[in-house]
Structures are given as C-alpha cells and as structure tokens.
Amino acid sequence: MKRFLFFLLISLPLLSLTDARSYVYVNPNAVTEIAPYTEALSHSDLDKYRYFDKRNTLHFENGLDVELLSANELTAAGIPFNRDHVRTEVPAFDTKPIFKLTSSGILVEIQTRSKIK
C-alpha cells in the first residue's frame, strides 16, 4: 500500500501535465508550418499583451490569430507568468498592432497609423 501511494504521489504530476503554453491558436491552418510560430512565441514576452480577466487575441499579417489566456486562467493552471507586465485595462491609445514572424524567427509588432480626421 505504501508503494502504491508513493507511486501515485510521484506519477500524479506527470499525469496532469498539459501543454504549458499560455496561448492557443485560433486558426492554425492559416499558415503552412506552425512550429516556427510556436518557437517564437515561447521566446517572447507575451505578458505585456495579456489581461487579468479576459483573453486577448494577437493578429498576424498572414491571417494567423493567437489567443492569449488571461492571467487568472494561467494562475488556475499553475503556469508561471510575469504579473508586473499584465495589463489591468485596455490602453487609452490602442494601435491594434499586427504581428509578423521574421525570417530569423523573431516576432515583430507592426504599428499601424491612422490619420486624425
């Protein structure tokens, strides 16, 4: 019985392993190969685009959309994140950026400008 409990305690965390990414792809079929995006997203500071109570969607120029989990969802799932970078509200001047993956595998935020009318 002790061996069973010991095995259960050790294997329980392994059984509950899920994908620890803090985002989900909304439409992964928009790109031919998703692996470079996964690699770039795992090395990017996505917390500065994340909200505490709601999800935020990042749009790429090729049509790929990535939905960031909220900080509350990450906390519930036990996924670490930088709480100091998380947005508490929508910025007053939100430029609705579009993202691009460069040939070197780096995510670039493209700022869009609109004329003041």
Residue pairs with C-beta under 8 A, 6 or more apart in sequence:
18 77
20 77
20 79
21 38
21 41
21 42
22 46
22 50
22 68
22 69
22 74
22 79
22 81
23 41
23 46
23 58
23 66
23 67
23 68
23 69
24 66
24 67
24 69
25 34
25 37
25 64
25 65
25 66
25 67
26 57
26 64
26 65
26 66
26 67
27 63
27 64
27 65
28 34
28 64
30 60
30 62
30 63
30 64
30 65
31 37
31 62
31 63
31 64
36 101
36 105
37 60
37 64
37 66
37 101
39 105
40 101
40 105
40 106
40 107
41 66
41 107
44 107
45 82
45 85
46 58
46 68
47 71
47 81
47 82
47 83
47 85
47 86
48 85
48 86
48 87
49 56
49 58
49 68
49 87
50 56
50 68
50 69
50 70
50 71
50 81
50 85
50 86
50 87
51 70
51 71
51 86
51 87
51 88
52 70
52 71
52 72
52 86
52 87
52 88
53 70
53 71
53 72
54 70
55 67
55 68
55 69
55 70
55 73
56 67
56 68
56 87
57 65
57 66
57 67
57 68
58 65
58 66
58 67
58 68
58 99
59 65
59 96
59 98
59 99
60 66
60 98
60 99
60 100
60 101
61 98
61 99
61 100
61 110
69 77
69 79
71 81
71 83
71 86
74 80
74 81
95 111
95 112
95 113
96 112
97 109
97 110
97 111
97 112
98 109
98 110
98 112
99 107
99 108
99 109
99 110
100 107
100 108
100 110
101 107
101 108
102 108
